[in-house]
């Protein structure tokens, strides 16, 4: 075997597979073959197991197991969690081993290529440590030595940490981690997630200065004033001073005392044929484990599939994006088959929670949607035909009321509406799957089409069923229903159709019932308008004299952050509607000098010229009113994103946990050294919740296994729908058998990290219960039993207008023994920065740089340059260290990342940097700064 390739002259070990080879090797006539393998790591032991068979034989012949060991004379093993939370301090245990050392040698464990958003223990008081600070010593009597290094991560996302083992050496003028022969290099990837006590609120808006406005359409928030308000309320009007300017007012329904960590506005060019970039660029933690519900897969597959179809329409296709989408679609289809009982091409179907054990457990609605998506994806006949056969068989039977069950995806009240919605859906499947031979069954389709001639046109149809018939019915039925649908339109107001009004609730109701009702109303509106678009833009349909672009934009704005909608069925039709409309509409890029000006009461004014590049603006966290003025021709896509502490959604007379219909209680106790037992009891207050997905969070560094999860004997009605799976941050499983008002419990055993840790620095984790239709139905935040979790309250600011806050603006994080060596400065709003990062800033060296060097540096990705003017300069004491705080105006900016910096920058220079302290800039001084946008830290001022 050959080792992995070297990088930069040093071997970097970074791929640590449990299984890294699975292949079929033809032996040929001689019965032997020679094969050279490239191992992913040059330190480890692998077991090679082989089986042989001959053509036509069904019995395998197992060969003897062979073990291969590869090793180095000196190597490192790193014990580091694969998952952590932002602003959480964790320990990396570095074990250095020498194979048969013949004398004592000293080595240095160093960091390399560390991100600016990773704080590491590099030395005392912000200075790089002496050799003893990172030393390990190996000898014949002690071939293994360990070093504990602490790390703190300040931003979310995936980041890499590289450990380098060097022979201890010294060289005048250089740090010992820059010299010395490299013995081993290990690079580990770690995913940093937002803390579970924080939540992200997202709203999508499309700005268009050319669109017509009507008096009744100025308010874009809820169409029914009795509905609970969204977090964002949006209104639009023409500027009184310039009719060519569209003014969009945004109001955030959050009290000023709410703990908001960040408020950002993302602005980009709206390209109708371009898919939303969120699903591709924003990795989600739940990709580590399989989907728990079929609805989850249908939602993701609908978005990705029609996104893929839109991408294929582009003249210039991004092959990498296409390949990524193809891989995801294939993975989702494979995952979807877990919820079916399909084998070969015999009749089979799908169900919500698991593979159907009996034919009566198959869902006609879910099978129809899944089969349609498979046909749209041009899946193989072996995958598609089983579902088609089941749907055909269902048409040849007399439907009972249970046959028309829509699995809670649509709350249609009357069986007649349910039946005809389902029949129209199956008829649409026959069109989507027309290319498959197994669809041929004249009797079944004749019965289905004939039934439409007996349809009662005078029935008082639910508008969602009427829209479904207008899109998916027979030609004659669709034309009649389109006429009815057109007469029910709101005209030029969006949305064109509404599925109902928020009901008048009883006096004592929970906030969850309010939110659930609002979600169903929104889902119904999305569904009826998506079906309406499909009904009028489909081939052969008369489009009427209506401008469908405002409705398509409204539908686009209703998407959640990942591109999905409220549930599986409205996501399926809405994703299809957006694709069909854009496919049949000639896209004209008429963007011409389009600009958006953003202003708010206590912040700077930002003007963004809309180009192909996206811009991100960070606003002060106390802002609750925002104004955007759009001028020019074209459309701009705006994303409003707020990161805040999870709200206590209590109402007067109700306790905070009344928000969720599932109450979760947790008892934690240490039974044996190194083991933590967590007993979790769940009590549902809703009769419809009998099955739920549980995500049981694990403290960073803790682990568990399937053997350590069990249902308590007094909760025998509970059972696992599927076996639990363990990801890097939680355990995931689905439980069924809940009964209203009865607490049912399970127990989980977690193993502590193998090295020292402090509960003080472990982030709280969540135990969450989720339902496929109702979404999140239960939540409990827990902290380590040695540290009770109590959310801190935010003090009301004495003045919201202070631009230059005093010393209390900065605070030192609560300290413990584990991270005493990591100095972190945290700003109001929750963002933190490495206190030692300014110690390495190069000040006063511009005279040594040539123009060629500056141009090369400025051309690097994620780099910016700015010409600054000093407004004020102060000395600030934070903890036991002094900082020079410079408030500056940005006069000019350049570089690939210039759009990521605001018009004002606050610079903090620690006294550990003597070159920066020698000539401190004074007021009105100007200087040039070059840096990485990733090293910028956001505070409450944006």
C-alpha positions, 0 to 999 in steps of 0.5 A: 500500500502507498500512503496518502499524497504529501501536501506542501512537502509534509504528509497531512493525515486528514481522512480517517475512514472506518471502511475505505475500500469496497470493490469487486475484483475479477481474478481472471483465468489464473485465479490471482490478481495483483492490486496496489491500494492507496490508504487514506492514512499511514498510521493504522490497522486495517482488516481485509475480508474477502469473499469469492464466487464464480458465475452462476453460483449463489454460495460465497467462499470466505477467505482468511482475514488479513490484517495490514498495519502501517505506522510511523516512527513518531505520530499523533492521535487527536481526541477532539469532538467532531461537533461543538457549539459557538463560544464553547471551550473544548479540549483537544487531547493530543497523544504522541507516540514513538515506536521503540524510541532509543533515547529521550527526544523532545517535540513541540505540538503546534497549530497550523493554518488556524482560522481567525475565528478559532481561539487556541491556547498559544501562550500566556498573556497573548504572547506565543509561548516558550518551547515548554508551553507546547513540549512533549517528551518521549523516552524508552521508558515513556514512549507516549506523552499527552498534551491537552490544548484548549480551543474556542470557536467563534463562528458557525460552520465547518472549520479545520484544525491542523496539528503539527508535531515538530522536533523541538528546535530553536532559531534566532528570531523565529518561534519554535513552531516555525522551525524544526523538522515536521514528524506528523501533521493531522488535520481534523474537520469540526462542525460548529453549530449555533447554540440550542438556546438561540433561534434564527428567524428568516424572511424572504422579500423581493423588491421591485420598483416597477410593480404596481401598487394598490391601496389594499395590497400595501400591507404584506403581513397576514391577510386576516387581522385576527391571526397571530402576527409574524415576526416581520410586518412589511408594507410598501408605498411610493416615495412622496418625493419620487414616484420612481422609488419604491419604499418598503417598511419593515417592522420587527415584532420583538420587544427592545429587551429581547436578547438579539445576537445579530440582525443581517440583511442579505441583498442579491440580484433576483434571477428568475431561472436561478434556484435559491442558493440557500440549500446548497450553501448552508449546510445543515446539521441534520444531514448527518443522520437519515430523515425520520419522516417521509414528508421530510424527504418529499419536501427536500426532493421536491425542492432539489428536483425542480431546482435541478430542472431549472439549472438545466435550463440555463445557458451556462450550466455550473457543472459542480452545482449540477453534480451536487444536485444529482448526488443529493437527488439520488441520495434522497430517492434511496432514502425515500425507498426506506419508507416503502415495501417495494421489491421488484415491480410488484404492488407496493406503497409508502407510509409516513413513518416506516416501511408498510408492514401490511398493504392497509398501512400504505398511504395512497396520497404519499404513494402518489406524490412519491411516485410522481417525483420518481417519474419526474426524476426519470427513475428506473422502472424497477423503482417506479412501477410498484407504486403505479401498480398499487395506485391502479389497484386502488382505483379498481376498488370501492373507496371507503372513508379511510382510503381517502386519508390525506395523512394530515397534509391537508385539513379538508373537512368533507370526504367528497373534497378528499376523494376528488383531490386524491382522484385528481392527484392520481390522474396527474401521476398518470400524466407524469408517468406516461412513459412507463409501460407498467402504467398501461391498464385501460380498465383502471384509467377508464374508471377514473376518467369516467368518474369525472363525468359524474362530478357534481359541479354544483357542490360547494367545493373547498377552494383547494380541491377546486384548484386541484381539479382545475389543474389535474382534472380531465380537460373538460373538468379543468376548464369548468373549474378554471372558470370557477377559480377565476371568478373567485380571484382577488383580482390584482391583489396577492395572494389571488386566492385564500384558503380560509380565515383564522378561526375564532378560538376559545378564550383559553388557548395555548400559543401553540394552537395559535401558531398551528392555526396560522401555519395551516392557513399559510399552508392552505394559501400556498397550496391554492395559489400554487395550484392556481398558477399550475392550472393557468400556465400548464400546456393547453390552459388559457392564461386569462388576462392576468399578470401572474408574475406578482403571484409567483413572486409572492409564492417565492417569498413564502419559502422557508430558509431551506427553500421548502414550504409549510408541509410536504404537499404544498412544497411539492406543488409550490416547487412545481408551480415556480418551475412551470411558471419560469419555464414557460415565461421568457426571462428578460434580464431588465436590471438597469441601475437598480439600487437599494438604500437601507436606513433605520433610526439609529444606524448608518445609511447603506446604499447597495448597487445590485450586481451579480454579487451578493451583499450582506449588511449587519445592523445594530441589534436594537433596530426594530424599524427598517426602511428600504428604498428601491430605485431602478429597473429589475428585482432584488432578492432580500433576506432578513435574518435575526439570531436571537435567544429562544423566546418564552412564548407564554401568554397571560394565564399560561405557563411558558411550557404551555406553548408546546403540546408535549411536556418534556421532563428530564432527570440527570444523574451520575450512576457510575464514574464517567457515565451520565444517565438521563431519564426523559419523560414525555406527556402529550396533551394532544390526542392527534400526537401518537408518534413523534421524532426525538432529537436528544442532544449530547453534550460536546465530547459525550458519546452514546451507543444503541445499547444505552437507549431503552424504554422504561418498563412502566412505559410498555406502550412505547416502541421504536418505529426505527432503530435509533441513530447517533450523530456527532451532536445527538441521538435520533429516533422515532417513538410511537404509542403515546397516549394523551395525558400519560407520561411515558419515559425512556432512559439514555446513558451518555459517556463522558469525554476521556479527558478533563472537561468543565461543565461550566464551558459546556453549552446547553443542549436541547431535547426536541420532539417533532411531528411530521405535520405540526413540526416542533411539538416539544422542547427542553433545554438542559445543562450538565447537572453540575451546572444548572442552566438559567438563561440570563436576562438582558438589561435594558440599555440606558441609551440606545443612541450611544455610538461610543460606549464606555468600558462595559461595552466589552466584557470578559467571559466567565472563566474556569481552569480549562480556558484560563489561557484563552482570552476572549473578548465578548461584545453585547449581542453574543459575538466574541473575538480572540483577545490575542488575535491583535498581537500578531497584527503587522503595524507600521510595515507598509514602507517595506511593501511593494506595489506588486506585493499589495496587488497580489495580497489584495487579489486573494479571495475574502480579502479587503483593503480600506482607507480609514480616517480616525474619529476617536481613540481611547484606552480601554481596560478589559480584564487585566489587559489594555486595548487601544480602541480606534473608531474609524470612518471607511473612506474607500474600500477595495478587494474581493470582500469589500462588500462585507465591510461597513462604512465604519470600523472599530479596531481594538489593538491589545498592548501586547503588540509593541509595534502598534503601540509605538505610534498610535493613530490620533484623531483625523489620521488616515491609514490603510488596512488590509485584512480578511473579511472572515476575521471581522467580528460583529457587535450590537452596532452591526 
